[in-house]
Amino acid sequence: QLHFVESGGGLVRPGGSLRLSCTPSGFTVVHYGVGWFRQAPGKEREAVACISSVHNNTQEAESVKGRFTISKDEAKNTVYLQMNSLKPEDTAVYYCAAGRSLMVTECTLETGDYDYWGQGTQVTVSP
């Protein structure tokens, strides 16, 4: 079945950086819009960033804009989320997902537009 495997999470201090990786199983990322989402304890899942399938246009949530960068290495069939200047409020389980639509030009930050999800990787930002 189509799904992602996320990796790269861990425990970091405020102001630190992490790079998350998202590798697909059973498909190629060039054919899908891909998004990063996160869910903190007691909160709903929220979009973080996304990248479109062909044009590789990106969007980032306001809460992470300027700090997080989504990118894609098509040769490695991997999507990344570079997270800099991490804050305690960034603590969450981070999920990668592929959209049900092609998202050729633009991706979306709507959870409901994504069908294929990974199991998540924990990111904890703490002093």
N, C-alpha and C positions, 0 to 999 in steps of 0.2 A: 504494500500500500504506500501511497505517497505520504511522506512525512520528512521532517527535518530533525537533525541532531544538533543541539546547541552545545557550545563549550566555551571556556574562557572565563567563567564567573569565578568569584572568590571574595575574600575579605580584603578591603583596602581602607586606608585612612582618608578622611576628607581632603580633597585636592588631588588625590591620586588618579590614576588612569587604569583602565582595563580595555582589552580588545576582545570582544565576543566574536565567535565564529559560528556560522550556520551552514551546515552541509546537508544537502538533500539525499534522500534515499528513494530511488525509483524514478527520478526525473531530472531534468536539466534546468538550471535557474534562468538561462537565457530566454526560456519560454514563459516565464511567469513574473508578475510583479511580486515583490517580496517585501514584507514588513517586519519590523521589530516592535514587539509589544511588551508590556510589563504589568505585573500585578503585585502590589504590596499587600501585606497582611491587612485584612479587613477592608480592602478597597476593591473596586471593580478593575478589570483589565483595561488598560489604556494604551493607545498607540504612542510609539516613540518616534519612529521614522520609517520611511519606505523608499523603495527604488523601483522604477518602472523596468519592464522587461527588455525593451529594445533601445530606447533612447537614454536609459539610465538617468532619467530625471529623478530628483529626490525631493522629499519633504521631511521636515522635522517638526515635532511638536514644540510649541512655544516654551515649554518647561525645560527643554534640552537644547534649543537652538543656540548655536555658537559653542556648544560643549560636546555634543555627540555628532558623529559623522557616519552615515551609512555608505557602504561601498560594495563593489562586487568584483571578484576576480573570476572571469568566465573560464579561463584556462584551468583553474582549480575547482570550478563549479562550487564556489563558496561565496557567501555574503557575510560581510563583517559589520560590526558596530564598534567604532572607536569611541570610547567614553573618556573624556578628560574633565578635569575640574569637578570630580565627583563630590556629591553632597549626600548627607545622611538620608535625605528624602528620595534619593535615587535607589535606595535599598528596595529590592523587589526580586521576584522571579522573572527573568527575561525570556520571552518566547519569540521564535522566528516562525513566520507563516507565509505561505504562498497564496496569492489571490485566485479566486475562481475565474476571474476574467484575465485577459491577456495583459491589460494595463500597459499597452505599448508605449504610449506617450507620457501619461501621467499615472502615478499610483495614488492610492487613497489612504487616509488615516482612519478608516472605518473598520472596526473589528469584524463586522458582519460581511465585509467584502472578501474575507479570507477563509479558505476551506481547509487548508492543509497545514497542520501545526506540529511543532516539536514539543518535547516534554519540558523544556525550560532549563535554565541554568541560574543558580542563585547568585545574586550580587548583593553584598553587604558592605555598606560604607559606615564606618564607625571609628571614633577616636581611639 
